[in-house]
Amino acid sequence: MSQIEENPFDNNTIQKIQENGIYYYIVPEGLPLFKASIIYDEKSPRLIFKRAGPYFFGVKSMNPEYIESYEEEYGIIHEFKTNREYKLLALDEFDTQKYIYENAENANPEIQHILEKNYGYNDKNRQLKRDSESDNDRILSHYLCSNADCDGYAVHNMSTYGVGLFHDEFMICKMDGIEYVQQITRDEEKIQNILQNSELKRHAKEMKESRQKKRQLENRFVSSPIKIKGNLFGKQRSLFDDDDDEILNNGGNKKRTYKKRLNKKRKTNKTNKRKSYRKK
């Protein structure tokens, strides 16, 4: 089993270049990579790419602590290697992020928000920080793969919003140069624990998203109650006013019910006028 004793970012295996003010990492052919997944088949444990890309990878490291943390965070580890050179945007460089940010201003403002929130872009202090969030990471990745002249992106030694550094990361757009090598996580008990924990995390995430959506709907409803036209005194009435029980009882057909009540009131006024005329 081949090992990388040194980080390829630090021993010149991966080179950083600059072109027109933008920084790139050049990933050579034959570079070993790690990728973790919760997709697992005992008969065929090899990770299968079900879509064209993009996909995320980490640096290969046989350090037991690294492997354990990677498994706990991301899943069952598989080893891959590149069989061609890749040119990746260096998203750990401020100038690279600034170029993407400014070009997204009119085309896609959502990309600006993701750069600020997930990649720490800040034009004032220039201190980049990584905060991974899968949905936003994928949106930015698809945007870069469709609009940038690159094979993806890479980050090295990026700070986080907590303590320590974010792990070295590769986002690769196309899998045509990625070759499967072997499965690293082999202990069956550990594999089953990983799969069980991933299912619990998925369920917890779904429940959290469901609660957030419910709160958003409730807040929107309370802050913006439905209004109908003002009455004869100019007062705006909500559908929850006591006088509007008739509207609710008539299937919510407020336009027709309102006209009926208005016509009824007019008839009453005419009748009262006729009666008072006769009394005179």
N, C-alpha and C positions, 0 to 999 in steps of 0.2 A: 504494500500500500504506500503510494507516494505521499510525501508530506512537504509542506512549506514551512520551513523553520522561521523564516522572516516574513513580515507583512509585505506583500508585493508592491504596495504603495510606497513603502519605505526603502526598499532595496533596488529601486530603479527597474524592477520588472515591468511596472506600469509607469509610463511617462506622462508628464503633464506638458501640454503645449499651449500656445496662444496664437489665435488667428483673428485678426481684425478686432482686437479687444475682448474676444471671447475665449475662455479657457476650456480645454478638452483634456480628457484622459484617453490615452491610447492603450487599449488592452490587447496584449499579443496573442497569437495563436498558441494553444496548448496550456492556457492558464486554468488551473483547477478552481472550481467554484462549489459552494454549498447552496442547496435550496431545500427548505423544509416544506412539508405538505401534510395535510390531513386526509389526502386521498390515498387509500391503501387497499391493495388486493393481495391476500396471502399467496395466491397462485402466481401472481405477476406483480411483485412489489415495486417494479420500476414505475417512476412517476411519468404519467402520460399528460402531455400538453393537449388539452381539449380545444384550445383556441389558438389563434395565430400569435397572440401576444398583446400587450407587453407582459413581462414577468420580472419578478425581483429575485436577486441572488445575493449571497454573502461570500466573503472570502473563505477559502478552505483553511481550516486550522484544526489540527488533531489534539489540541489542548483539551483535556477532559472537562475542565470548567467551562470552556467556550461551548463545547458540544452540549453539555447539560443545560446551560442557559438558553442555547439556541433551540433545543428540543422543547423546553418548558414554554418558551415564548411563541414558537412558530409551528412545531410539529415534528414529524418523522423526517430525518435528514437524508438527503440523497446527494451524491457527488456527481458533478458534471465537469466538462472542460470545453474551452472554446476551440473550434477547429478553423477559425479565421480571425483576422484582426477586427476589433471593434473600436469605433471612435465615439466616445461618450461625453456629453456635456458635463463640465465640472460644476455641479450645483453647490459645492462648498466654497465657491468663489463669488464674492459680491458682484463683480462686474458682469459675470455670466447671468446671475439672477436679475440684475438691473436691465440687461438687454431684453430678456424675456418679459419682464414686467412692463417695460415701456412699449414693447410691440403688442402686448395684449390689451393696452389701454382702451382702444376702440373696438378691437375684434372680439375680445372675451374678458370682460371685467372680473368674471368669476375666477379666472386664473390668477389675477392679482391678489384676490382674497386668499387663495390657497397658498400662494408664495409667502404671504405675510403670516398666515396662521400655522402652516405645516413646515415651512422652510425658513422662517424667521426673517424674511426680508424686511428691512427697515432702512430707509434712505438717510436717516439722521445719524444713527450710531454704527451702522454697517456691521453689527454683531449678529451673524447668522446662527439660528438655532433650529434644530430638527425636532418636530413633534409629529410622529407618524400617525396617520388616520387613514384606514384602507380606502374608503370611498374617495376622499379628496386626492390621495396619492394616485389612484387609478385615473381620475379625471385629468390631472396634470400630465400623467404619463401618456395617455391617448392624445392629448393636445400636442405634446412635444413630438411624438412619433409621427403625427400628421403634418406638423408645421415647421419643424426644425430640421436643419441639415445635419443629422446625427443618427447614431444607432441606439440612443438612449441617454441615460445619465449615470453619474457615479458621485458618491460623496465619501469623504475620508476625514476622520477626526472632527466631525461636527459636534458642537455643544448641544446639550438638550436643555429643556426648561427645568430639569431637576439637577441631580448630581451626576457627574461623569460625562462620557462621550457616547454619541450614537454609534452603533456598529457600522463598519464600512459596508456600503450598499451599492449594488449595481441594478439599474433598471434597463432591461434590454428589450428592444422593440420586436425584433424578429429572431425566431428560434432556428433559422437555417444554419447558423454557425455554432450551435450548442449540442454537444454530444453527451449522452448518458454514460456514466462510468460504473457506479455501484451504489448500493444502499449502505449508509453509515450506521443508522440506528437498527440494531439487530435483535436486541433483547425483547422477547415476545411479551413479557409482562409489562415492560416499559411502553411498548407500542400500544397495547390495549389501554393503559392508563392515559396515554396521550390522546387516543381517539375518544375515550370517555370524557376527558376534561375539555376537549375541543367542542364536543356536543353540548356540554353544560355551558360553556362560554357562548356558543351560538344562541342557545335558548335564552340566556341572560341578556344578550344583546338585543334579541327580538323583543323581549319583554320591556326593556328600557326604551327602545324606539317606539313601541306601542304606547307606553305611558306618556312619552314626550308629545306624540301626535295628539293624544287625547287632551293633554293640558293646553296645547296650542289652539285646538278647536274651542275649548271652553273659554280661554282667555279672549279669543277673537269674538265669540258670541256675547260675552259679558261687556266687553269694551265697545262693541258696535251693535246695539240692539236694533232689530228691524223697525223701520219707521214707515208710517203711512201719511197721507196728506193731512194737514192741519184741519181742525174743525172750524166752525164759524167764528170762533174767538181767537183763531190763530195759534192755538195750543197744539204742539206736536204730541201725538199719542203713540205709545208703544203697543205692540200686539199683546203685551201683558197687562195693560190697564184693565181695571174692573169693567169699564163700559164696553170692552171689546169681547166679552164672552160670546156675544151673538156671532161675531166673525169666526171665532174658533168653532162654535157649534154648527156653523154652516159650511164646514169643510174648508175654511180659510179663503173663501171667495170674497175678499174684502171690497173689490170694486162694485160688484152687484149689490152686496148688503149695504154698503154705504149709500148708494143711490136710493135704495128702498127706504132707508131711514130718513133721508133728506126729503123724498117725495111725501112720505107720511107726515113729516113735520109741516110741509107746505099746505097739505090738505087740511090739517088741524088749524092752521092759521086762517085759511079761507073760511072755514066753518065758524070760527070765533068771530070773524069780521061780519059775516052774515047775521049771526045771532045778535051782535051788538047793534047792527043797523035796524033790525026789527024792534028792538027794545026802544030805540028812539022814536 
